[in-house]
Amino acid sequence: MNRYLAVLGRQPEISVAELEAVFGDVSQIASGKLAVFLAESVDICRFGGTLKFAEKITLSPIEFLRGLPEGKITIGVSDYSKKASRKTATMEALKLKKILVRHGRSVRVVENKDAVLSTATSLHNGLSGKNERKVELIKVDDDWYLVVGVQDIDAYARRDQKRPARDAYVGMLPPKLAQVLINLCGVLPKGATVLDSFCGTGVVLQEALLMGCRAYGTDISEKMIEYSKKNLEYFDFENFKLEVGDATRHKWGEKVDAVACEGYLGKPMSQIPGEMKLKEQKQECGSIVLGFLKNLVGQIRSDTPVVIAIPAWLRENNKYERLDILDEIEAMGYNVHNKSREGLLYHRPEQIVARDIIILRKK
């Protein structure tokens, strides 16, 4: 087992939950910006909540760098130490360069604009772990880590923006969040079938297929099923099944290994809703979520993971009001793994309708 470090995303609680679901024990460090864990290997391409993965190095930084293949070396340093700054990171990088040059190596240092290099800076300077002579080192007090993967923000943008069938009205699930929802199901068997019963334009299905799963999508709207088909075929996917069906009544025709979906989030909102409007939306959305889970529970095997994002609404006090339905969900025959639900609200600053992530397993 190797010791890895993860640079966590904008909402660290969600990032940690995703890592824990796959790797088990995870510890946050550096004021919660980083997490460390043990694993056989890591693949940055499948984790929506992690910006970078790095592996602990046992040699000193200079010993490690001197052992790199011949040719010009490109170095970047990110410093997460307690008193880190742009100056400390720059000094570490220049110190390493000076020693390497003294030993006859040609070295380029990636300029720091802050104590840590941004994902975009690391990616666009080739510090993604794919080139042995282009490296980013992460310093955390006395420990050093070698970056072995950087989140490919360009690939996410292509998967999100290049899909031919998009619908802004029904909302566009970010591919990163789709990955998080799937990973929160835990480690799935190879070729597992992932069901999205509110599949919309097919983002969860797309990410499940990229992870090597089989995708099974249903939606009440025939138009959305057509959009999903068009998008999945655009990316040359084949191992998927699509059906028109109301999630509160549909009979899924085959065994599924996991359910990952974004439920109905209600009507789009541009301002904080009043009490009457909020009450109407909570009744409508809650009815659909509960109807779906009641319909689903008799069609899946015990211990099947079900991860669903449901709505929560911003209030005047800048807090979000959630659907109070967990007791009803448990009474149906589910275990709720994150009953407190603190931290698993996915949203941008001041976003009116957030996504409240609930992690379930059938009893």
C-alpha positions in Angstrom: 0.0 0.0 0.0 1.2 3.5 -0.9 0.6 6.7 1.0 -1.2 9.2 -1.1 -2.2 12.8 -0.7 -5.3 14.4 -2.3 -5.7 18.1 -2.9 -9.4 18.6 -2.1 -11.9 20.5 -4.2 -14.0 23.6 -3.5 -16.2 21.7 -1.1 -13.8 19.5 1.0 -16.5 17.6 2.9 -17.8 16.2 -0.4 -14.3 15.4 -1.6 -13.5 13.5 1.6 -16.8 11.5 1.5 -16.0 10.5 -2.1 -12.5 9.3 -1.2 -13.7 7.5 1.9 -16.3 5.6 -0.1 -13.6 4.2 -2.3 -10.5 4.0 -0.1 -11.7 3.7 3.4 -9.9 5.7 6.1 -9.0 9.2 5.0 -7.5 11.9 7.2 -7.7 15.6 6.5 -4.6 17.8 7.1 -3.3 21.3 6.3 -6.5 23.0 7.7 -8.7 20.6 5.7 -7.3 21.5 2.3 -5.6 18.1 1.9 -6.3 14.5 2.7 -4.0 11.5 3.2 -4.8 7.8 2.8 -3.4 4.4 1.9 -4.1 2.8 -1.5 -2.7 0.4 -4.1 -3.1 3.0 -6.8 -5.1 6.1 -7.7 -6.7 7.4 -10.9 -7.4 11.1 -11.0 -9.7 10.7 -14.0 -12.5 9.1 -12.0 -12.7 11.5 -8.9 -14.8 14.6 -9.4 -13.9 16.0 -6.0 -10.1 15.8 -6.1 -7.9 18.4 -7.8 -4.6 16.5 -7.6 -3.2 13.2 -6.3 0.3 12.9 -5.0 2.4 10.0 -3.7 4.7 10.4 -0.7 8.4 10.2 -1.6 10.9 8.6 0.8 14.0 10.2 -0.7 14.8 13.9 -0.1 13.5 16.1 -2.9 17.0 16.7 -4.4 17.8 13.0 -4.3 14.6 12.2 -6.0 15.1 14.9 -8.7 18.7 13.9 -9.4 17.5 10.4 -10.2 15.2 11.6 -13.0 16.0 10.7 -16.6 18.5 12.8 -18.5 17.3 16.0 -20.2 15.8 19.3 -19.1 13.7 19.1 -15.9 10.7 21.3 -15.2 9.9 21.8 -11.6 6.9 23.2 -9.8 6.5 23.4 -6.0 3.3 23.8 -4.0 3.7 24.5 -0.3 1.0 23.6 2.2 3.1 24.0 5.3 1.8 26.0 8.3 3.7 29.2 7.3 3.6 28.7 3.6 3.5 31.6 1.2 4.4 32.4 -2.4 7.8 33.3 -1.2 8.5 30.0 0.6 7.3 28.0 -2.4 9.5 30.0 -4.7 12.5 29.7 -2.5 12.1 25.9 -2.3 11.9 25.7 -6.1 14.9 28.0 -6.7 17.0 26.1 -4.1 16.3 22.8 -5.8 17.1 24.4 -9.2 20.4 25.8 -7.9 21.6 22.4 -6.7 20.6 20.6 -9.8 22.3 23.2 -12.1 25.4 22.7 -10.0 25.2 19.0 -10.9 24.9 19.8 -14.6 21.2 19.6 -15.1 19.1 22.0 -17.2 16.1 23.2 -15.1 13.0 25.3 -15.6 11.0 26.4 -12.6 7.2 27.1 -13.0 6.5 30.5 -11.4 4.4 30.6 -8.3 1.6 33.2 -8.1 0.6 31.8 -4.7 1.9 29.2 -2.2 0.4 26.5 -4.3 0.1 26.0 -8.1 -3.4 26.1 -9.4 -4.9 23.1 -11.2 -4.8 25.0 -14.5 -1.1 26.0 -14.0 -0.1 22.4 -13.2 -2.1 21.0 -16.1 -0.9 23.5 -18.7 2.7 23.2 -17.7 2.6 19.4 -18.1 3.0 18.7 -14.3 0.4 16.0 -14.4 2.5 13.0 -13.6 2.7 11.8 -17.2 6.2 13.1 -18.0 9.0 11.9 -15.7 11.0 15.1 -16.3 8.1 17.5 -15.6 7.3 17.2 -11.9 5.3 19.0 -9.2 6.4 18.5 -5.7 4.0 19.2 -2.7 5.6 20.2 0.6 3.6 19.7 3.8 5.9 20.8 6.6 8.7 18.1 6.6 6.9 15.7 4.2 7.2 15.8 0.4 4.9 14.3 -2.2 5.2 13.8 -6.0 2.1 14.8 -8.0 0.9 11.7 -9.9 -2.4 13.1 -11.3 -4.0 16.5 -12.0 -7.7 17.0 -12.7 -8.1 17.5 -16.4 -10.4 20.5 -16.4 -10.2 20.7 -20.2 -11.6 17.1 -20.5 -14.5 18.0 -18.2 -15.3 21.1 -20.2 -15.4 19.0 -23.4 -17.7 16.4 -21.9 -19.9 19.1 -20.5 -20.0 21.6 -23.3 -19.5 19.6 -26.5 -22.5 17.3 -25.9 -24.8 17.9 -28.8 -28.1 17.7 -26.8 -28.3 20.1 -23.9 -31.3 21.6 -22.0 -30.6 24.5 -19.7 -34.2 24.4 -18.4 -34.0 21.0 -16.8 -30.6 21.9 -15.4 -27.1 20.6 -16.3 -25.5 18.2 -13.9 -21.8 18.8 -13.8 -19.7 15.8 -14.8 -17.6 16.2 -11.7 -20.8 15.8 -9.5 -21.9 12.8 -11.5 -18.6 11.1 -10.7 -19.0 12.0 -7.0 -22.5 10.4 -7.0 -21.3 7.2 -8.6 -18.2 7.0 -6.3 -20.3 7.5 -3.2 -21.9 4.2 -4.0 -18.6 2.6 -3.0 -16.4 0.1 -4.8 -18.5 -1.5 -7.5 -17.7 -4.8 -9.3 -16.2 -4.7 -12.7 -18.9 -4.1 -15.3 -21.5 -3.2 -12.7 -24.8 -1.8 -13.9 -25.5 1.8 -12.7 -29.1 3.0 -12.8 -30.0 6.6 -13.2 -33.8 6.8 -13.0 -33.9 10.6 -13.7 -31.3 10.5 -16.4 -32.1 13.8 -18.2 -29.4 14.4 -20.8 -27.3 11.4 -19.7 -24.4 12.9 -17.7 -24.4 10.2 -14.9 -24.7 7.5 -17.6 -21.8 9.1 -19.5 -19.5 9.1 -16.4 -20.6 5.6 -15.4 -19.6 4.3 -18.8 -16.2 6.1 -18.6 -15.6 4.3 -15.3 -16.2 0.9 -17.0 -19.7 0.4 -15.8 -22.8 -0.5 -17.8 -25.3 2.4 -17.8 -29.1 2.0 -17.5 -31.1 5.2 -17.8 -34.8 6.0 -17.5 -36.7 9.3 -17.6 -40.3 10.3 -17.6 -39.6 12.5 -20.6 -39.3 10.9 -24.1 -37.4 14.0 -25.1 -34.7 13.5 -22.4 -34.3 9.9 -23.4 -33.7 11.0 -27.0 -31.2 13.6 -25.7 -29.4 10.9 -23.6 -29.2 8.6 -26.6 -27.8 11.3 -28.8 -25.2 12.4 -26.3 -24.0 8.8 -25.5 -23.8 7.9 -29.2 -21.8 11.2 -29.8 -19.1 9.8 -27.5 -19.3 6.4 -29.2 -20.6 4.6 -26.1 -22.4 1.3 -26.6 -22.9 -0.5 -23.3 -26.1 1.3 -22.2 -29.9 0.9 -22.0 -32.5 3.6 -22.1 -36.2 3.6 -21.4 -39.0 6.1 -21.0 -40.5 5.7 -17.5 -41.9 7.5 -14.5 -39.5 6.7 -11.6 -42.4 6.5 -9.2 -44.0 3.7 -11.1 -41.6 2.2 -13.6 -40.5 -1.4 -13.5 -36.8 -1.8 -14.3 -36.3 -4.9 -16.3 -32.9 -6.0 -15.1 -30.7 -6.3 -12.0 -28.8 -3.2 -11.1 -25.7 -3.0 -8.9 -26.0 0.7 -7.9 -28.3 3.6 -8.3 -26.9 7.1 -8.7 -29.1 10.0 -9.7 -30.2 13.6 -9.4 -33.9 13.7 -8.5 -36.3 16.4 -9.5 -35.0 19.7 -8.2 -38.2 21.6 -8.7 -38.7 24.7 -10.8 -35.7 26.9 -11.6 -35.4 29.9 -9.3 -33.5 33.2 -9.7 -34.4 34.5 -6.2 -35.0 33.2 -2.7 -38.5 31.8 -2.6 -41.3 33.0 -0.3 -42.8 30.7 2.3 -45.8 29.7 0.1 -43.7 28.9 -2.9 -41.2 27.0 -0.9 -43.9 24.9 0.7 -45.3 24.0 -2.7 -41.9 23.1 -4.0 -41.1 21.0 -0.9 -44.4 19.1 -1.3 -43.9 18.4 -5.0 -40.2 17.4 -4.8 -40.6 15.4 -1.6 -43.5 13.5 -3.1 -41.5 12.5 -6.2 -38.4 11.5 -4.2 -40.4 9.4 -1.8 -42.5 7.9 -4.6 -39.4 6.9 -6.4 -37.7 5.3 -3.4 -40.8 3.4 -2.5 -41.1 2.1 -6.0 -37.4 1.2 -6.1 -37.0 -0.6 -2.8 -38.9 -3.7 -3.9 -36.8 -4.0 -7.1 -33.3 -4.0 -5.8 -31.3 -6.5 -3.7 -30.3 -5.9 -0.1 -27.2 -3.8 0.4 -27.6 -2.1 -3.0 -26.2 1.5 -2.8 -28.6 4.3 -3.7 -27.1 7.8 -3.9 -29.5 10.6 -4.8 -29.2 14.4 -5.0 -32.3 16.1 -3.9 -33.1 19.9 -3.6 -32.4 22.2 -0.7 -33.4 25.9 -0.9 -31.5 29.0 0.2 -33.2 31.1 2.9 -32.8 34.7 4.0 -30.4 33.7 6.7 -28.0 32.3 4.1 -28.7 28.7 5.2 -30.3 26.0 3.2 -33.6 24.4 4.0 -33.7 20.6 3.3 -36.5 18.2 2.7 -37.3 16.5 6.1 -37.9 13.0 4.7 -35.2 10.8 6.2 -37.4 9.1 8.7 -39.9 8.2 6.0 -37.0 6.9 3.8 -35.7 4.7 6.7 -39.2 3.3 7.2 -39.3 2.1 3.6 -36.4 -0.2 4.2 -33.2 1.9 3.6 -30.3 2.6 5.9 -29.3 6.3 5.7 -25.5 6.5 5.8 -25.2 10.2 6.2 -28.2 11.0 8.4 -26.7 14.3 9.7 -26.1 15.3 6.0 -23.8 18.1 7.2 -21.3 19.1 4.4 -22.9 17.2 1.6 -24.7 20.2 0.0 -23.3 20.8 -3.5 -23.7 24.4 -4.5 -22.0 27.5 -5.8 -22.0 30.6 -3.6 -25.5 32.1 -3.3 -27.0 29.4 -5.5 -30.8 29.3 -4.8 -31.3 25.6 -5.2 -28.5 23.4 -3.8 -28.1 19.6 -4.3 -28.5 17.7 -1.0 -26.7 14.4 -1.4 -28.2 11.4 0.5 -26.3 8.1 0.7 -28.6 5.0 1.2 -28.4 1.3 1.1 -31.3 -1.1 1.1 -31.6 -3.0 4.4 
